[in-house]
Amino acid sequence: MIESTVDIERRAAVVRSDGEYRLFTNQAVPAHTRLFTLEGELTATRTRYTVQFDERRHVDMPAGCPLEEVLDRYYWRFMNHACEPTAVIRDRSVLSLRPIPAWSEITFHYGSTEYEMAEPFTCGCGSDRCDREIQGFRYLPGERREELRGLLSPYLLAVLDGRIAEPVGA
């Protein structure tokens, strides 16, 4: 059974299939198009679902949201990881990296925003560029960090360029 929450303006829909939620485009999207904005409140606590903005701030939804509000307002939490993603996060905007056909999954590389993952996992994307163990930017080798340069958040780009020190004991 497939269920979806669709909002044409935001160009995304949460789809539930085989018990898993995923975020898909609800229309064909040209390259470099804003798909939607990450709504939520800033917190110092990283979780499986937060997106990191800088060393101490992550965006998350408020506690106690009913599922309907999660699907309608905080749907971005259903964006999955991909080693070759379809989107990039810039501040609170999610932008398409290339043309995305209608009903294709919206993904981003978790290592482009997360210094250290709250819940690391093994990737099974099958890409030739697969990072295998997704633990966060901290654990990526130098050459892979450079390959991701164009996807990195301003915070992680500053870490990569040595403008700010890597966090100790993150």
C-alpha positions, 0 to 999 in steps of 0.5 A: 500500500502506498500513501502520500502527502503532496504539496505542489508548492514544495515539490515533495511528497512523503511516500510510505511503501513496504513500511518505510517512509521516503521523500520523493519529488511530486513533479519533474524538477530542473537542476538547481531548483529549491525543493523546499525549506527545512522547517523546525527549531534549532537544538544542541541535541543531535539525533537520527533525524536532525540536520546539523548547521554548525558545531552546536546547532541542529534543526529538528521538529518540536517534541510531541508532533502528531504524525500528520504534522510531521508529514505536512510540515517536517517531511524533510525528516524522511530524506534518506542518505545517498552516496550520489545524492539528488539534492544538497542542503544550503542553509535551510533550503534543499536544492536539486543537484541535477534534473530529477524526474517526477516521483524520484527519491530526494536524497542527500549525502549525510556526510555533507552536513553531519560531522558525526552521526548520532546513529551510524549505519552501513550504506547499501546504495550500490554506487561505485562511489559508496562510502560503505560506513556512514558515520559522518564527515569526521570519519571520511578520508581526506580524498573523499572529503575533497570529492564532497566539497561542492556538497558541504555545509558552510560549517563543514567546508570551514572545517575542511579548509582549516578555518575552524578546528575539528571538534574534539570529542564530538 
